[in-house]
């Protein structure tokens, strides 16, 4: 019993001693200082990166704006992770006095074992590196990949975040990116099919559409060139179809098509060309026959006379 009392007393003296709390307070302050220093370094580094990319116009090595946003975000993320990792090492070794060498050696062995077990993770990282290196797509591009379509929000070494036009966010592992359709690289092509009734002349309808198209590039910045009338595309039961195409800015081919439909519809309406309606001819069994159906020979003779 006396032995337990002595141990408890020594433990209490140690916990209430000045040396312990000085050591704890010093470690706490050093940890706070290291964290604050890391945050300041990251903030200063981000400003330096922003300044470097702002002065890219004076740099002989020119890059596109879309690639600039991607590289800038990637460099900033790399800086943040590196500084935080160094700060963690400083806290463990300098403040907590832990054996970092043995921890890193154990982490290396564990990382090797995890690497063999997590092949998909390694594949995602390698695919992410080549996506950025080859500039397959960048932040802000409108793409279609892995059944997801939308604007690229972020490209990481492991995943890519895509926001659809309805607001959903898709997170896709880079290893699943096998085929990409990028709508933001080249100008788009708006394709519009105009239905014209058979009662209206095709040449007149084409001339009217050409007249409307000449004014569209000046009215709408989405349309780059004057729309081109391809001609009669198909012949339907109640109308024929005239196809019109126009070059637009990247990702604006759908908006350009809507603009063309609206302007062409208004112009056709003013000229008296209505939208063709389906036609249906009905025959009734109880319908009484006409005089021509009863006496066809008589009507033929009268016509000859």
C-alpha positions in Angstrom: 0.0 0.0 0.0 2.8 2.4 0.8 4.4 1.5 -2.5 1.3 2.6 -4.4 1.1 5.8 -2.4 4.7 6.7 -3.2 4.1 6.0 -6.9 0.9 8.1 -6.9 2.7 10.9 -5.1 5.6 10.9 -7.5 3.2 10.9 -10.5 1.2 13.8 -9.0 4.4 15.7 -8.3 5.4 15.2 -11.9 2.1 16.3 -13.3 2.0 19.4 -11.1 5.6 20.2 -11.6 6.8 23.3 -13.3 9.2 21.5 -15.7 6.4 19.4 -17.3 4.2 22.4 -18.1 7.1 24.4 -19.3 7.9 21.6 -21.7 4.3 21.2 -22.8 3.8 24.9 -23.3 7.0 25.2 -25.2 6.0 22.3 -27.5 2.6 23.8 -28.0 4.0 27.2 -28.9 6.5 25.7 -31.2 3.8 23.7 -33.0 1.6 26.8 -33.4 4.6 28.8 -34.7 5.4 26.0 -37.2 1.8 25.9 -38.4 1.6 29.7 -38.8 4.9 29.8 -40.6 3.7 27.1 -43.0 0.5 29.0 -43.7 2.5 32.2 -44.4 4.8 30.4 -46.7 1.8 28.9 -48.6 0.1 32.3 -48.9 3.4 34.0 -50.1 4.0 31.2 -52.5 0.5 31.4 -54.0 1.0 35.1 -54.5 4.4 34.5 -56.2 2.7 31.9 -58.5 -0.1 34.3 -59.3 2.4 37.0 -60.2 4.4 34.7 -62.4 1.4 33.7 -64.4 0.2 37.3 -64.6 3.5 38.2 -66.3 3.3 35.4 -68.8 2.7 37.8 -71.7 6.3 39.0 -71.3 7.6 35.4 -71.3 8.9 33.9 -74.5 7.2 30.6 -73.6 3.6 31.3 -74.2 0.8 29.0 -73.0 -2.9 29.0 -73.5 -5.2 30.5 -70.8 -6.9 27.2 -70.2 -3.6 25.4 -69.6 -2.4 28.3 -67.4 -5.3 27.8 -65.0 -4.6 24.1 -64.8 -0.9 24.4 -64.2 -1.4 27.2 -61.7 -3.8 25.2 -59.6 -1.6 22.1 -59.8 1.5 24.0 -58.6 -0.4 25.6 -55.8 -1.7 22.3 -54.6 1.8 20.8 -54.8 3.2 23.7 -52.8 0.6 23.3 -50.1 1.1 19.5 -49.7 4.9 19.9 -49.7 4.9 22.7 -47.0 2.5 20.8 -44.8 4.5 17.6 -45.1 7.7 19.5 -44.1 5.8 21.1 -41.2 4.6 17.8 -40.0 8.2 16.4 -40.0 9.4 19.4 -38.1 6.7 19.0 -35.4 7.4 15.2 -35.0 11.1 15.5 -34.9 11.8 18.9 -33.5 8.9 19.3 -31.1 7.8 15.8 -30.1 11.3 14.2 -30.4 10.1 11.2 -32.3 12.5 9.0 -34.4 11.7 10.2 -37.9 14.1 7.9 -39.6 12.5 4.8 -38.4 9.0 6.2 -39.1 10.0 7.1 -42.7 11.5 3.7 -43.2 8.4 2.0 -42.0 6.2 4.3 -44.1 8.3 3.4 -47.1 7.8 -0.3 -46.6 4.1 0.2 -45.9 3.8 2.4 -49.0 5.4 -0.3 -51.1 3.0 -2.9 -49.8 0.1 -0.5 -50.4 1.3 0.2 -53.9 1.2 -3.5 -54.8 -2.3 -3.8 -53.3 -3.7 -0.5 -54.7 -2.9 -0.8 -58.4 -5.9 1.3 -59.3 -4.5 4.2 -57.2 -1.2 4.0 -59.0 -3.0 3.9 -62.4 -5.1 7.0 -61.4 -1.9 8.9 -60.6 -0.1 7.9 -63.7 -3.2 8.8 -65.9 -3.5 12.1 -64.1 0.1 13.0 -64.9 -0.3 12.3 -68.6 -3.6 14.2 -68.7 -1.8 17.3 -67.5 1.4 16.7 -69.4 -0.4 16.1 -72.7 -2.9 18.8 -72.1 -5.8 16.5 -73.0 -8.2 18.9 -71.2 -7.8 21.8 -68.8 -9.8 23.6 -66.1 -12.7 25.4 -67.6 -13.1 23.1 -70.6 -16.4 21.6 -71.6 -15.9 17.8 -72.1 -17.6 14.5 -72.3 -15.9 11.6 -70.5 -17.0 8.4 -68.8 -20.7 9.1 -69.3 -20.3 12.5 -67.6 -20.6 15.8 -69.5 -19.8 19.3 -68.1 -17.2 21.9 -67.2 -13.9 20.8 -65.7 -13.7 22.3 -62.2 -10.4 20.7 -61.0 -7.8 18.3 -62.3 -5.8 16.4 -59.7 -3.3 13.6 -59.9 -5.9 11.1 -58.8 -9.4 12.4 -59.7 -11.0 15.0 -62.0 -14.1 17.0 -61.0 -16.7 17.9 -63.6 -19.7 20.0 -63.0 -22.7 19.4 -65.4 -24.8 22.2 -66.7 -27.6 21.2 -64.3 -25.3 21.6 -61.3 -24.3 18.1 -60.4 -20.6 17.4 -59.7 -19.0 14.3 -61.1 -15.7 13.0 -59.5 -14.0 10.7 -62.0 -10.9 8.7 -61.2 -8.2 9.5 -63.8 -7.7 5.8 -64.5 -11.2 5.7 -65.9 -10.5 8.4 -68.5 -10.1 6.3 -71.6 -11.7 8.6 -74.2 -12.3 12.3 -74.0 -14.5 14.6 -76.1 -13.3 18.1 -75.7 -15.7 20.8 -77.0 -13.5 23.8 -76.0 -10.5 23.3 -78.3 -11.9 24.2 -81.7 -14.9 26.2 -82.9 -18.2 24.5 -82.9 -20.6 23.9 -85.8 -24.3 24.6 -85.4 -26.6 22.5 -87.6 -30.2 23.6 -88.1 -32.9 21.8 -90.2 -35.7 24.0 -91.4 -39.0 22.5 -92.4 -40.7 24.2 -95.4 -44.1 23.2 -96.8 -44.2 21.9 -100.3 -46.4 24.9 -101.4 -43.4 27.2 -101.0 -40.6 27.4 -103.5 -37.3 26.0 -102.3 -35.1 28.6 -104.1 -37.1 31.4 -102.5 -36.9 29.8 -99.1 -33.1 29.4 -99.5 -32.6 33.0 -100.5 -34.7 34.2 -97.5 -32.6 32.1 -95.1 -29.3 33.4 -96.7 -30.5 37.0 -96.2 -31.3 36.3 -92.5 -27.9 34.6 -92.0 -25.9 37.5 -93.3 -26.8 39.7 -90.4 -26.3 37.1 -87.6 -22.5 37.5 -87.1 -23.0 41.2 -86.4 -25.9 40.7 -84.0 -24.6 37.7 -82.1 -21.0 37.2 -81.0 -21.5 33.5 -80.6 -21.8 33.1 -84.4 -18.3 33.5 -86.0 -19.2 33.3 -89.7 -22.2 33.8 -92.0 -24.4 30.7 -91.9 -24.2 28.5 -95.0 -27.3 27.0 -96.7 -26.4 23.4 -97.6 -29.7 22.8 -99.5 -32.6 20.4 -99.4 -31.6 17.7 -97.0 -34.7 15.3 -97.0 -38.2 15.1 -98.4 -40.9 14.3 -95.9 -44.6 13.5 -96.3 -45.8 17.1 -95.8 -42.6 19.2 -96.2 -39.0 19.3 -97.3 -36.0 20.1 -95.1 -33.4 22.7 -95.7 -30.2 22.3 -93.8 -28.2 25.3 -92.6 -24.8 25.3 -90.8 -22.8 28.0 -89.0 -19.4 28.2 -87.3 -19.6 29.3 -83.7 -17.3 29.9 -80.8 -16.2 26.8 -78.8 -19.1 25.3 -76.8 -21.6 27.7 -78.3 -22.8 25.5 -81.1 -26.1 24.7 -79.2 -26.7 28.4 -78.5 -25.9 29.3 -82.1 -28.5 26.7 -83.3 -31.1 28.2 -81.0 -30.4 31.7 -82.3 -30.6 30.6 -85.9 -33.9 28.8 -85.4 -35.5 31.9 -83.8 -34.3 34.3 -86.5 -35.2 32.0 -89.4 -38.6 31.3 -87.9 -39.4 35.0 -87.6 -38.3 35.8 -91.1 -40.3 32.9 -92.6 -43.4 34.0 -90.7 -43.1 37.5 -92.0 -42.9 36.2 -95.6 -46.0 34.1 -95.1 -44.2 30.7 -94.9 -45.9 28.8 -92.1 -44.6 25.8 -90.2 -45.8 22.7 -92.0 -48.5 20.7 -90.2 -49.1 17.0 -90.6 -51.8 16.1 -93.1 -54.4 13.4 -92.6 -57.0 12.2 -95.2 -60.0 10.3 -93.8 -62.5 8.2 -95.8 -65.9 7.2 -94.3 -67.7 3.9 -95.3 -71.1 5.6 -95.0 -70.2 8.5 -97.3 -72.6 8.8 -100.2 -71.0 8.4 -103.7 -70.8 11.5 -105.9 -72.3 11.8 -109.4 -68.9 11.1 -111.0 -68.6 7.9 -109.1 -72.1 6.7 -110.2 -71.9 7.8 -113.9 -68.2 8.0 -114.8 -68.8 7.4 -118.5 -71.3 10.2 -118.8 -68.9 12.7 -117.3 -66.1 11.5 -119.6 -68.3 12.1 -122.7 -69.3 15.6 -121.5 -65.6 16.4 -121.0 -64.8 15.3 -124.5 -67.5 17.4 -126.0 
